[in-house]
Amino acid sequence: FQHLLLALVVGALAPVAAAPDPGATAPSLERVRAEYRALQRLQMVTGWYTATQGEASLGALTYVGHEGLFTPASLAVVDEALRKPGLAANEAMALRFLRRSLAAEAVNLAIAPFDDEVSDAEAAATVSVAFVAKPIPYRNVGLEIAKEPDAARRAALYAASTRVIEGTLNPILARKEAAAQAAARTAGYRDYVALSEDLRAVKLQALLADGVEYLKATDALWARELDRVAREELNTPREQLRTADLGRLWKAPKLAGLFEKDEELKLLFHFLGGIGLDFKTAAGGEVKVDDSLLPAKRPRAFVQPVDPPADVRLSVKPAGGLDDVWTLFHEAGHAVHFANATVQPWENVLLGHGAPTEAFGEFFRHAFSDPRWLVRFREFRKAEGRAQPSNAELSATLRRTAVIEMLYIRRYAFAKIAYELRLHGRPLTEIAPAVALLPHPEKVKDGSEAALRSLYQQLFSRAYGFPLSDEEASRFRADVDDTFYSADYGRAFALAGMMHEGMRKKFGEDWYANRAVGQFLKEQLFAPGTSLSAEDVAARMGFGPKVDFQLAARRAKQLVADADALEKAR
């Protein structure tokens, strides 16, 4: 019955928005704000159960009855309010965030059926390989790849999951792309890219230029360090790596004994306590943590800010390993941020800038690239009665964290920005600096599916430092971030490094036992919710109002030098 109902709703939602009733009374601003907030909370809660319990995705259903929110009439109400003289700064900001979110929701309304279709297909799909007795849930394949020590078996698992993507997901995603483009134009934007730039408050060509320069500045260092880590962990030279190997590489099997799954949360709370933070919310409650291991649960940790600061939820599926701890620390950055977001009105908590909150997550993760925290990590393990890491093992942890930081900036600020600009219809001239770095630019000249595959394959080969196969390029539709969330990620990874540099200037080289750090974070960065831009955060950390990718490139070299020094230390 539920699937039948969903099918009927999907059919009803084919238009971008319901046609307004000419005789209807225009909605009030208060009604628009209250209805949209209620819809968001409903989507957060249903999304939580979809992700943690494997419930059917109900994204399309949540829009039923709310189509009027995303019509020109609602936007006109917000526009009229923005024109009123004497608006307080926070109120004006909130209304701007609300307006662009309502416009973006017209796209979400159009693509919700496709997102539901993808989510349900992922939840239902299984893969079979000869060396595993039972079918593996599709969503667990990444975990199995990361745990698998044999390269041939990793490749087989990856190939099996690729068949799901090619046969099931890619056709849905192609239809989603067409619907998103049409909806963006209906919402009054030139195209999907223009809507995304407005939503993310970013100029994508300028960000791509920064990404290209970072790529070139780190090429030699990246190649050398990735080769070293790949040989140490997988006994594989860089040039022979496959995408399927990356999950295992970041799992860091040689360091597995230092990152046990039963210690992850305890280590996190030790880190937070040292700087005067915890999971208490500004509303007087606690961040809700779900650490169950249900098969249908999404494996990657995530945070759902249902009603911050009162209702913030963290889902984790502990598996152990360095990558698991990295992800937990990152998501904890989101959780603590939203648990302390007290700015008003509510739009400034949730609808504003995305790059800073991603930077707060990376800021926590980046502790593992700081020798001072790593020494404290060793002391923590001693107090817990666990094996203590040697300097060489601490150095290896730092080096791997430095390498993945480089990968993320190369992936998100370079490859994904260039590829997604082209995927969403922009001409090759807009990504010319990236195309100039490709070995076969002649293969990407037209707008065909084959050209898109080739562009994806070449860009990510360039970013990763090893060639992607045709099979790996089959993910050219699945490896896409809605409304260029990649732009938030790309800036966040560089901004988090700036935050670490700024923290040392403000609180000293070893600030990990200084509770004033937490007070600063809560008051200056977390309480404002999402009202701060990336440039605002940079300024509050003592820099100019700019995300500095040149500093990020210099930082990469310094992190590797720190790893070398720690390795040699007695």
C-alpha positions in Angstrom: 0.0 0.0 0.0 2.8 2.4 0.9 4.6 1.9 -2.4 1.3 2.4 -4.3 0.6 5.6 -2.3 4.2 6.8 -3.0 3.7 6.2 -6.7 0.6 8.2 -6.8 2.3 11.1 -4.9 5.3 11.0 -7.2 2.9 11.4 -10.2 1.2 14.3 -8.5 4.5 16.0 -7.8 5.7 16.1 -11.4 5.2 19.8 -11.7 7.8 22.0 -9.9 5.0 23.6 -7.8 1.2 23.6 -7.7 -0.4 26.3 -9.6 -1.6 29.1 -7.2 -5.3 29.6 -6.7 -6.2 33.0 -8.1 -8.8 33.5 -5.4 -6.6 32.4 -2.5 -5.5 34.9 0.1 -1.7 35.6 -0.1 0.1 33.9 2.7 1.5 35.9 5.6 5.2 36.0 6.3 4.6 34.4 9.6 2.7 31.5 7.9 5.4 31.0 5.4 8.1 30.8 8.0 6.2 28.6 10.4 5.1 26.2 7.7 8.6 25.9 6.2 10.1 25.3 9.6 7.5 22.6 10.4 8.2 20.9 7.0 12.0 21.0 7.7 11.5 19.3 11.1 9.3 16.6 9.6 11.9 15.9 6.9 14.7 15.8 9.4 12.8 13.2 11.6 11.7 11.0 8.7 15.2 11.2 7.2 16.6 10.1 10.5 14.6 7.0 10.5 15.2 6.3 6.9 19.0 6.5 7.5 19.2 4.7 10.9 16.4 2.1 10.6 16.2 1.5 6.9 12.6 2.8 6.7 11.3 3.7 3.3 12.3 7.2 2.2 9.3 9.6 2.4 10.9 12.7 1.0 8.3 13.2 -1.7 5.4 12.6 0.7 6.5 15.3 3.0 5.9 17.9 0.4 2.2 17.0 -0.1 0.1 19.9 0.9 3.1 22.3 1.1 3.5 23.0 -2.6 2.3 26.6 -2.2 5.4 27.4 -0.1 7.5 27.3 -3.3 5.4 29.5 -5.5 6.0 33.1 -6.7 3.4 34.2 -4.1 5.5 33.0 -1.2 8.6 34.5 -2.6 6.8 37.8 -3.1 5.9 37.8 0.6 9.5 37.5 1.6 10.6 40.1 -1.0 8.1 42.5 0.4 9.4 42.0 3.9 12.9 42.5 2.8 12.0 45.9 1.3 10.7 47.2 4.6 13.0 49.9 6.1 14.7 49.5 9.4 15.1 45.7 9.4 17.5 44.5 12.1 20.6 42.9 10.6 19.8 39.4 11.8 16.2 39.6 10.5 17.3 40.8 7.1 19.9 38.0 6.9 17.3 35.4 8.0 14.9 36.6 5.3 17.6 36.4 2.6 18.4 32.8 3.7 14.7 32.0 3.7 14.2 33.3 0.2 17.0 31.5 -1.4 16.1 28.3 0.5 12.5 28.5 -0.8 13.7 29.0 -4.3 16.0 26.0 -3.9 13.2 23.9 -2.5 11.4 24.2 -5.8 14.2 22.1 -7.2 14.1 19.7 -4.2 10.3 19.3 -4.7 11.0 18.3 -8.3 13.8 15.9 -7.5 12.4 14.4 -4.3 10.8 11.5 -6.1 14.1 10.6 -7.7 15.9 10.9 -4.4 13.4 8.6 -2.8 13.8 6.2 -5.7 17.6 6.2 -5.3 17.3 5.8 -1.5 14.9 2.9 -1.7 16.9 1.2 -4.5 20.1 1.5 -2.4 18.3 0.1 0.7 16.8 -2.8 -1.3 19.9 -3.7 -3.3 22.3 -6.4 -2.5 25.5 -7.7 -4.2 26.9 -11.2 -4.4 30.5 -12.3 -4.7 31.9 -15.8 -4.8 33.9 -15.5 -1.6 31.0 -14.4 0.6 28.2 -16.9 1.4 25.3 -14.5 1.7 24.3 -11.4 -0.4 25.8 -8.2 1.0 23.5 -5.1 1.5 24.6 -2.6 -1.1 25.1 0.1 1.6 27.5 -2.1 3.5 29.8 -2.8 0.5 32.0 0.2 1.4 32.6 -1.2 4.9 33.4 -4.7 3.4 35.9 -3.1 1.0 37.6 -1.2 3.8 37.9 -4.4 5.8 39.1 -6.6 3.0 42.9 -7.2 2.9 43.0 -8.9 -0.5 43.2 -6.5 -3.5 41.5 -8.9 -5.9 38.5 -9.3 -3.5 38.3 -5.5 -3.0 38.1 -5.2 -6.8 35.4 -7.8 -7.0 33.3 -6.1 -4.3 33.8 -2.7 -6.1 32.8 -4.2 -9.4 29.6 -5.7 -7.9 28.6 -2.4 -6.4 29.3 -0.7 -9.7 26.8 -3.0 -11.4 24.1 -1.6 -9.0 25.2 1.9 -9.9 25.2 1.3 -13.7 22.1 -0.9 -13.9 19.9 0.7 -11.3 21.0 4.1 -10.1 22.5 5.9 -13.1 19.2 5.8 -15.1 17.4 7.4 -12.1 20.1 10.0 -11.7 19.9 10.9 -15.4 16.2 11.7 -15.0 16.9 13.6 -11.8 19.4 15.8 -13.6 16.9 16.8 -16.3 14.2 17.5 -13.6 16.7 19.6 -11.6 17.6 21.8 -14.6 14.0 22.4 -15.5 13.1 23.3 -11.9 15.9 25.7 -11.5 14.8 27.6 -14.6 11.2 27.6 -13.4 12.4 29.1 -10.1 13.8 32.1 -12.0 17.5 31.1 -12.4 19.5 30.9 -15.6 20.3 27.3 -14.8 21.0 24.8 -12.0 24.5 26.3 -11.6 23.2 29.8 -11.0 20.8 28.5 -8.3 23.7 26.6 -6.7 26.0 29.6 -6.6 23.3 31.7 -5.0 22.5 29.0 -2.4 26.2 28.4 -1.6 27.2 32.1 -1.8 30.2 31.2 -4.0 31.6 32.0 -7.4 32.4 28.5 -8.8 34.9 29.6 -11.5 36.9 31.5 -8.9 36.9 28.5 -6.6 38.0 26.3 -9.5 40.9 28.6 -10.1 41.9 28.2 -6.5 41.6 24.5 -6.8 43.7 24.4 -9.9 46.5 26.3 -8.2 46.3 24.1 -5.1 46.5 21.0 -7.3 49.6 22.2 -9.1 51.3 23.4 -5.9 50.8 20.0 -4.2 51.4 17.7 -7.1 54.9 16.5 -6.3 54.2 16.3 -2.5 50.9 14.4 -3.1 52.5 11.9 -5.5 55.4 11.2 -3.1 53.3 10.9 0.1 50.4 8.9 -1.5 53.0 6.5 -2.9 54.6 6.0 0.5 51.4 5.5 2.4 50.0 3.1 -0.3 53.2 1.0 -0.2 53.2 0.9 3.6 49.5 0.0 4.0 48.8 -2.0 0.9 52.2 -2.9 -0.6 51.0 -1.2 -3.7 52.7 1.7 -5.6 50.6 4.8 -6.2 50.3 4.2 -10.0 48.7 0.8 -9.4 46.1 1.9 -7.0 42.4 1.5 -7.7 39.5 3.5 -6.3 38.5 0.3 -4.5 41.8 0.5 -2.6 41.1 3.9 -1.1 38.6 2.7 1.6 41.2 0.2 2.8 44.0 2.7 2.6 42.2 5.2 4.9 41.2 2.3 7.2 45.0 2.2 7.9 45.2 -1.5 8.7 48.8 -1.2 10.0 47.4 1.2 12.7 44.2 -0.8 13.4 45.3 -1.7 16.9 45.3 1.9 17.9 41.7 2.8 16.9 39.4 0.1 18.3 35.7 0.6 17.8 34.9 0.2 21.5 37.2 3.2 22.3 36.0 5.7 19.6 33.4 7.6 21.6 35.5 7.6 24.8 38.4 9.1 22.8 36.1 11.7 21.3 34.8 12.8 24.7 38.4 13.0 26.0 39.2 15.3 23.2 36.1 17.5 23.7 36.6 17.6 27.5 40.2 18.9 27.1 39.0 22.0 25.3 35.9 22.6 27.5 33.3 21.0 25.2 30.8 18.1 25.6 27.5 16.9 24.1 25.3 19.1 26.3 23.1 21.4 24.3 22.5 25.1 24.9 18.8 24.1 25.5 19.8 22.0 28.5 19.6 18.6 27.0 22.1 16.2 25.3 23.0 15.3 21.7 21.2 12.1 21.0 23.6 9.3 19.9 22.5 6.2 17.9 25.4 3.7 17.8 23.4 0.7 16.7 24.7 -1.7 14.1 21.5 -2.5 12.1 22.2 -3.9 8.6 20.0 -1.3 6.8 21.6 1.6 8.7 23.8 3.9 6.7 27.3 3.0 7.6 28.8 6.5 7.6 28.3 8.7 10.7 26.1 11.7 10.2 24.4 14.4 12.2 20.7 15.4 11.9 20.0 18.9 13.4 16.3 18.3 13.9 15.6 21.3 16.1 18.8 22.9 17.2 20.0 23.5 19.8 17.3 21.4 21.5 17.2 18.3 19.3 20.5 17.3 17.6 21.2 13.7 16.7 24.4 11.8 15.8 24.3 8.4 14.1 27.4 6.3 14.2 28.0 2.7 13.2 31.4 1.9 14.8 33.7 -0.2 12.8 37.1 0.7 14.1 40.1 2.1 12.2 41.6 5.5 11.6 39.0 6.4 9.0 36.2 5.6 11.4 37.7 7.9 14.1 38.2 10.7 11.6 34.6 10.5 10.5 33.4 10.4 14.1 35.4 13.5 15.0 34.2 15.3 11.9 30.5 14.6 12.7 31.0 15.6 16.3 32.1 19.0 15.0 28.7 19.3 13.4 26.9 18.1 16.5 28.6 20.4 18.9 28.1 23.3 16.5 24.4 22.9 16.3 24.0 22.0 20.0 25.3 25.5 20.7 23.6 27.4 17.9 21.5 30.0 19.7 21.2 32.8 17.1 17.8 34.0 16.2 15.7 33.9 14.1 15.8 30.1 13.3 16.7 30.6 9.7 20.1 31.8 10.8 20.7 28.5 12.6 19.9 26.2 9.7 19.5 27.9 6.3 22.7 29.9 6.0 26.3 29.1 5.0 27.3 25.4 4.7 31.1 25.8 4.3 31.8 26.8 8.0 29.9 23.9 9.6 31.9 21.5 7.4 35.0 23.4 8.4 34.1 22.9 12.1 33.9 19.2 11.5 37.2 19.1 9.7 38.7 21.2 12.5 38.0 18.4 14.9 39.3 15.8 12.5 42.5 17.8 11.9 43.6 17.1 15.5 45.1 13.9 14.1 47.5 16.0 12.0 48.9 17.8 15.1 51.8 16.2 16.9 50.7 17.8 20.2 47.3 16.1 20.1 48.9 12.9 19.0 51.1 12.9 22.1 47.9 13.4 24.2 46.3 10.6 22.3 49.2 8.4 23.5 48.7 9.5 27.1 45.0 8.7 26.8 45.7 5.2 25.7 48.1 4.7 28.5 45.5 5.9 31.0 43.0 3.4 29.4 45.5 0.5 29.8 45.8 0.1 26.0 48.9 -0.3 23.9 50.8 2.9 23.5 51.7 4.1 20.0 55.3 4.6 19.1 56.6 7.9 17.6 56.7 6.0 14.2 53.0 5.1 14.6 52.0 8.6 15.6 54.0 9.9 12.6 52.1 7.5 10.4 48.8 8.7 11.7 49.8 12.3 11.1 51.0 11.5 7.6 47.8 9.7 6.6 45.7 12.6 7.9 47.9 15.1 5.9 47.4 12.9 2.8 43.7 12.7 3.1 43.5 16.5 3.6 45.3 17.0 0.4 43.1 14.5 -1.4 39.9 16.2 -0.2 41.0 19.6 -1.5 42.2 18.2 -4.8 38.9 16.2 -5.2 36.4 18.8 -4.1 38.0 22.2 -5.1 39.3 20.9 -8.4 37.9 17.7 -9.8 34.3 17.9 -8.6 33.8 21.6 -9.3 35.1 21.3 -12.8 33.2 18.1 -13.5 29.9 19.3 -12.0 30.0 22.6 -13.8 30.1 20.7 -17.1 27.6 18.0 -16.0 25.1 20.7 -15.2 25.5 22.3 -18.6 28.1 25.0 -18.5 30.4 25.3 -21.5 34.0 24.0 -21.5 35.3 27.5 -21.6 34.2 27.9 -17.9 36.4 25.0 -16.9 39.3 25.8 -19.3 42.0 25.9 -16.5 41.1 22.4 -15.5 40.7 21.1 -19.1 44.2 22.4 -19.8 45.6 19.9 -17.3 43.9 16.9 -19.0 45.9 14.4 -21.2 43.1 14.0 -23.7 41.0 17.2 -23.9 39.7 16.2 -27.4 37.6 13.5 -25.8 35.5 15.9 -23.7 34.5 18.5 -26.3 30.9 17.6 -26.9 28.0 17.2 -24.4 27.5 13.5 -24.9 27.4 10.9 -22.2 30.7 9.5 -23.4 32.3 12.9 -23.1 31.0 13.3 -19.6 32.4 9.9 -18.6 35.7 10.8 -20.1 35.8 14.2 -18.4 35.0 12.5 -15.0 37.7 9.9 -15.7 40.4 12.4 -16.6 39.7 14.9 -13.9 39.6 12.4 -11.1 42.7 10.6 -12.5 44.5 13.9 -12.4 43.3 14.7 -8.8 44.0 11.2 -7.5 47.4 10.7 -9.1 46.5 7.3 -10.6 44.5 6.4 -13.6 40.8 5.6 -13.2 39.5 2.6 -15.2 36.5 2.7 -17.4 34.6 0.8 -14.7 35.5 3.4 -12.1 34.3 6.1 -14.5 30.9 4.5 -14.4 30.2 6.5 -11.2 30.1 9.7 -13.2 26.4 10.3 -12.2 26.5 8.8 -8.7 29.5 10.8 -7.5 27.7 14.1 -7.6 26.8 16.5 -4.7 23.4 18.2 -5.0 23.5 22.0 -5.5 27.3 21.9 -5.5 27.8 20.9 -1.9 31.2 20.1 -3.2 31.9 23.9 -3.1 31.2 23.9 0.7 33.5 20.9 1.2 36.3 22.4 -0.9 36.4 25.6 1.0 35.8 23.8 4.4 39.0 21.7 4.1 41.1 24.8 3.5 39.3 26.8 6.2 39.8 24.1 8.8 43.5 24.3 8.3 43.3 28.1 8.8 41.4 27.5 12.0 44.2 25.3 13.4 46.8 27.9 12.5 44.6 30.6 14.1 44.0 28.6 17.2 47.7 28.2 17.8 48.2 32.0 17.5 45.3 32.6 20.0 45.8 29.9 22.5 49.4 28.6 22.1 51.0 25.7 20.3 49.4 23.0 22.5 45.8 24.2 23.1 44.3 20.8 23.6 44.0 21.2 27.4 42.8 24.8 27.4 39.1 25.0 28.2 39.0 28.6 26.9 39.2 27.1 23.4 35.7 25.7 23.8 34.4 28.9 25.2 35.8 30.8 22.2 34.3 28.2 19.7 30.9 28.4 21.4 30.7 32.1 21.6 32.4 33.2 18.4 31.7 30.4 15.9 29.0 28.0 17.1 26.4 30.3 18.6 25.9 32.2 15.3 24.6 29.0 13.7 25.0 29.2 9.9 25.0 33.0 9.8 28.8 33.3 9.4 30.3 32.9 6.0 33.6 31.2 5.4 35.1 34.6 5.1 33.6 35.7 8.4 35.2 32.6 10.1 38.5 33.4 8.6 38.4 36.9 9.9 37.4 35.7 13.4 40.4 33.4 13.4 42.7 36.4 12.8 43.1 36.2 9.0 41.8 38.4 6.2 38.2 37.7 5.0 39.3 35.0 2.5 39.7 31.2 2.3 43.4 31.0 1.6 44.3 28.0 -0.6 47.9 29.1 -0.8 48.1 28.7 2.9 46.5 25.3 2.6 49.3 24.3 0.2 52.0 25.5 2.5 50.2 23.7 5.4 50.4 20.4 3.5 54.2 20.8 3.3 54.4 21.6 7.0 52.3 18.6 8.0 54.6 16.3 6.1 57.6 17.9 7.7 56.0 17.4 11.1 55.4 13.8 10.3 59.0 13.4 9.3 60.3 15.1 12.5 58.0 13.0 14.7 59.2 9.8 13.0 62.8 10.7 13.7 62.2 11.8 17.3 63.3 9.5 20.2 
